[in-house]
């Protein structure tokens, strides 16, 4: 316990931008291109209005309800995957399954590109937590929990690999984050590649989930 507190104090003494950095530097224009995908954001703005996406997720990609996720600046290919999963039933949600049902591949790409093109969501800070930082930066080897930044990258901005799309988490809605972690833990959500999120979440207790949701939403 003493060693954990010692490490936590050391973690908190490091500037956050340095602390959460991992991997090689990527130019901002390259990041923007990765985030946008192959869709047409101008067409996507119209389609997202017609399909009523903006009613819940906001014209600027910022929702007005803590239970509904922000999409502003989210990676387009991640949004496409989620829409596809709603269509196939790999991810279940009464409203989203209906909303996504008739979208074509082009529709999904354009709508996702629109939200990806918006100014990325950003929290307001103020949720410092040694418990959350411990999991974000180090994970917990005793429970086979990898560091969050090892998948979601620098400052939890998300990343794309040839096989997996890791979403941006920074600035996401607190209640939404908490609900998703609980859903992963309960097995009510199960569309994580290789089941990683189910495996991680099932070992987290309520205090850890609350700490993570509070902290990440403020980034």
N, C-alpha and C positions, 0 to 999 in steps of 0.2 A: 504493500500500500504506500509506504514512504517513497519507494522508487517511482511509482506511478505519479504521485504528486510532484516529485522532482522533475519528471519528464514533462508534466503538464505545464509547470511554470516555465520550463525552457521553451516549450512550444509557444506559449503566450508572449514570450519576450521577442519572438521573431516577427518582423513585419509580415502582415498577411499576404501581400503580393509575392514575397519571397517564399513564404511558408507553403503556399498552395501551388507554387510553380512546379511543374514536372514535365519532362520531355524537352524536345528541341524547340527553339523559337520558330514561329511561323509568321510570315508577313501578313499584315492585316488584310491586304487584298486577296491573298490566298485563302485566309479564313472565311472571308465574305463569299468567295466563290464556292468553297466547300459547303457553306451554310445554305446557299441559294438553291443548289441542285440544278436541274435542267428545265424546270418549268418557266412559264412567263408570268412574272409578278403583276403586270398590268392586267392581263386577262384574269389572273387569280383574284385581283381586287374585286372585279365585277362578279366573278363566280362565287366568291365567298360571301358577297352581299346577297346574291340571288339564292344561294343555298342556305342562307340564314346563319352562317358561321359567325358573322360579326355580331349577331344579337347576343350571343353568350360570351364569345372570346374577345369582343371589342374591335372596333374599326382599326385601332392601333395595336391590336394583339394583346391588350391588357384587359382581363376580365374584371367585372364589377362584383363578382361573387367569389369568396375565398375557397369555395368547393370546386370552382371551375378553373382549369389551368390557363395561365398566360401562354400565348404562342409567339409573342414578339421576339424575333431573333432566334427562334428555335430552328434546329437543322431541318431542312426541307425533307431529306430522306427519312428522318425519324418520323415526321408527321405523316408522310406517305405510308410508312410501315404501319403506324397506328390505325390509319383509315382503312388500310387493307385488312388488318386484323379484326376491325369492327365488322367489315363485310363478311369475312370468312367465319367469324365466331371465335377466333383465337383469343380475342379480347371481348369481353361482354359488358355492354352498357345499354340499357333500354333506349335511351334517347339517341346516343351516337350510332348505334346499329341501324336505326331508321334513317338518320341524317346521311350516313355514308352509303346506304344501300345502292343508290342509283348513280354514284359517281364513277365516271370512266377513269382510266389510267391518266389521261390528259387532264381531266378535271382535278384529280388528286395532285398531280405535279404542279399545276398552276396555282391552286389554292395554297399548297405548301410553300411554293416560292414566294407568294405574296407575304405570308406571315413571316417567312425567313428574312425577307428584305426589310422588315420594319426595325426601328431602333430597338436593340435588344432589351428585354426586361431587366430591371435592376432593383435590388432591394435598398432599404434605407439604413442598413446596419443596426447596431445596437443590441445584438444578441450574442455577445461573447460567451463561449461555453467551452471549458476544458474538456468536458465529456464529448462534445461534438467534434472538437478539433482532434482529439485522440483518434476517433474513428475515421475522420476525414483524411488525416495525414499518415497514420500508422496502421489503421485497422485493428484487428485483434487476432493474432496468430493462434491463440489458444482455442478460438472458436472458428477458425478458418475464414475469418472476415478480412478481405483485402481492403487496403486503403481506398476510400472513395475516389481520390484523385488518380489512382492507378487506372481507373476506367474512364472517369468523367473529366479528367485532364485538369489543366491549370485553371484555378479559380472556379472549377466545376462548370466550365464553358462548353463541355461536351467535345466529342471528337468522332471522326469517321475512320474506320479501318476497312480493309477489303472485305471483311466478314461481318462486322458488327457496327451499328450506329449507336453511339452513346449520347443521350440527350443532354442539352444544357439544363442544369438544375439551378444555377445561380439566379436569384430573383423570382423563382417560382412561388406560387401561392402557398402559404404556410399550411392551411387546412388541407389543401389538395395533396401536398407532399405527405403530410401525416396520414391521410386516408389511404394513399397508395402504398405506403410502407405497411400499414395494417393489412391492406388487401393482399399484398405479397405474402405477409406472414401467415394469413389464414388460408392462402391458396385460392382466394377469390379472383386474384389476377395471376395469370400464369404464362404470359407471352414474352417473358424475358429469354433472350438467346441462352441456350444451355442451362436454363433454370437458375442463373446466377442470383438474380434478385430474390427469388423464393428462398434460396439457401441462406443468403445473408439475412433477410428480414426475419426468418423464423427463429433466429438466435437473439434478436434485439428485444429488449423489454420496453415497456411503455415510456419509461423515463428517457431512455436512449432515443426512441423514436421522436418524442417531443423535442428533445435537445437538437437533434438533427434538423427537424422541420423548422424550428425557430431560427436556427443559425443560418441554414442554407437560404431561407426566404429573405434574409437580410443582406445577402452578398450582392 
